[in-house]
Amino acid sequence: MEQMVVQMVAVKKKRRNKIIGPLNLSIPQGYVVVLVGENGSGKSTMMNMLMQTVIPDEGDITWFGQSYPSGIPPEIKQQIGYVSEKSNLEEDLMTAQEVAKFRSYWYTDWDDMLLQKLFKSFNIPANTKLNKMSKGERRKVEISVALASRPKLLLLDEPSSGLDPFAWKRMIDELQEYMAQGESTILLSTHIVDEIRRLADFIILVHQGRILGMVEKDSLLDNWKEVWVKGDSSMVEDLPGIVSAQQESIGVLRLITTECKQLENLLQQSGIQLMKTRGLELDEILSLWIQRDEAVIAQSERGE
Ligand SMILES: Nc1ncnc2c1ncn2[C@@H]1O[C@H](COP(=O)(O)OP(=O)(O)OP(=O)(O)O)[C@@H](O)[C@H]1O
């Protein structure tokens, strides 16, 4: 059975002007799971709850199958790496080497060879204080020390923020290498579609504090499609996963479905001609997903 690295059950956190949750979530071991959502949708709050820097008002969280209501013990924390959205001010006056040395005492699986390799490949000014570095340089230090701690679970909150395209590409390569080496798990939040495309095994879509779903990226790309079929709007009701339907011309329907394979089978069985199919871009799918679920949420709130 697949092992869950992290689980949230009915987790809620009241924020200034909104409630994050209820969140129900299971992150399986060995995958890259990407959190996607608009600004303020609750991604950093979720990460912070997983680090216990924010404590939920309701619900349960487990790490590697255990819950720790009175604090995650050090031996478990040592298995979790974290790159926060905001820099750690306590490290402002430390150089990159000093930060690395400090972390190396804490993390039992610390890999100094990997750290030096990363510092070199990211071109990090290792003896400069962090508060004298550019935003991107500091980000590279944070990613390097998180990877060198060889955590079982790596939480990355917008890790690529501030990185130039060359450093970004190197980060993607390093994360892929980290995943290839073992049973590690990454939970990453990002706004960059190319990052999702390159890294994600699963996508969690967060919208206004709620999780709209967790879906395998390949399954999204395989199933959410635009199709043109011979017919008229009277047949739409019987077709699977339709999120939009337009009569493009006489006798030609343009549809967007979330169930393309099922739709293709049904059309074939019914002898209806499928004229053309277009795969959707990931950003198109994510916007359509939000639109569809917003409509469903609004309907249920109106009691329809
Ligand atoms: N310390 C805090 N106290 C009260 N409310 C907060 C705090 N931090 C964030 N919030 C609020 O919680 C909501 C979720 O914020 P959060 O930072 O989790 O979103 P996010 O999805 O990570 O956004 P972004 O993509 O902009 O980083 C926002 O409405 C925000 O204003």
The ligand as an ORCA input file, in Angstrom:
! r2SCAN-3c Opt
* xyz 0 1
  N      -0.067     36.010      9.431
  C      -1.279     36.149      8.927
  N      -2.296     36.577      9.706
  C      -3.534     36.710      9.214
  N      -3.881     36.449      7.939
  C      -2.898     36.019      7.127
  C      -1.555     35.851      7.576
  N      -0.814     35.405      6.538
  C      -1.652     35.299      5.493
  N      -2.896     35.680      5.825
  C      -4.087     35.696      4.970
  O      -4.406     34.340      4.670
  C      -4.824     34.211      3.314
  C      -3.968     33.136      2.646
  O      -2.623     33.603      2.562
  P      -1.445     32.680      2.031
  O      -0.173     33.420      2.254
  O      -1.575     31.328      2.630
  O      -1.797     32.585      0.459
  P      -0.924     32.045     -0.774
  O      -1.820     31.129     -1.543
  O       0.352     31.475     -0.297
  O      -0.682     33.391     -1.579
  P       0.516     33.838     -2.577
  O       0.342     33.046     -3.841
  O       0.241     35.289     -2.775
  O       1.823     33.567     -1.880
  C      -4.692     35.597      2.679
  O      -5.971     36.160      2.617
  C      -3.804     36.359      3.628
  O      -4.190     37.729      3.677
*
